[in-house]
Structure formats: C-alpha cells, structure tokens
C-alpha cells in the first residue's frame, strides 16, 4: 500500500498534527504563532488547521507558518497536498500545482511580468 495516495482528510490531519507537533516543540502557543506571523495567521485559524477542520490552507499561509516555525516551506506544501513528495513523482508528471494555486493571487501587472519571465525561460530552451 505504499503507492496509496493520501486523501484530503488524511492530508489535512497529517498537516495539522505536524504543525501542532512543531509548534509545541518550540514551546509556542497559538497566540505566539499568530504574533510571529505578524497576524497573517490568526490563532483561531491555526487551531482549525491543527484540528483538520481547514483542509487546504493557502500557500501564503503555509509560507508564513514555515518562516515562523522554522520548517521548510516544501514540507508544508507536501503535507498540504500541493506538491508531490520528492521521489514519489511518476515519469513525466508535472509539478506545477503550487504555481497554479499562487497565480490566483497575482495582480494584473504581476501576472504580465510572470508571463514575460516564462516566455524568456522558454526561449532559452530552444
């Protein structure tokens, strides 16, 4: 059953348990984390993440938590189900889920700049 994928519920529970474990390991309260994230993540929201009530936090929330708790951003992205853990990708599988979710939060100017950069990167492949 090693190939069995985590469903959204198990992923959310795994993320929640992990966040709580890391937070308690740092001897931080929910309010401490709220303060450390500059109130980007409220203590109530973090509590819901830890309990698995919230299943898909935004990538921005995950980034704020990663920097505040001192854990790799990629680890939180994997546990939230945004990216496939290293070594579990199948041949030819795309890995741009995080970018897909992030693009919704770009301004039109940022989107234009991103597309220009993408065109530049693609032109280098030719």
VENWO-V759272 format. One line per field, one symbol per residue. phi: phi as a letter, one per 30 degrees, with the letter a starting at -180 (. if undefined). psi: psi as a letter, one per 20 degrees, with the letter a starting at -180 (. if undefined). burial: 1 if it has 9 or more other C-alpha atoms within 8 Angstrom, else 0. A space follows every 10 residues. Layout:
phi=???
psi=???
burial=???
//
This chain:
phi=.ddddddedd dddddddded ddedddhcde dddedddiid bdddddeddd didccbdddd ddddddddci cdeddddddd idbdeeicdc eiddbceddd ddddccdddd dddddddddd dddddd
psi=jhipqprhgh gggggggggg ggghhjlqrg hgggghjkjh oqhgghghgh ijgphnqrhg ghgghghhik qpghghgghi jhqpqpijqr pjpqkkgghg hhhhjqrhgh gggghggggg ghhhh.
burial=0000000010 1111111111 0111000101 1011001000 1110111111 1101101010 1111111110 0010011111 1111000000 0000000100 1100010000 1000000000 000000
//
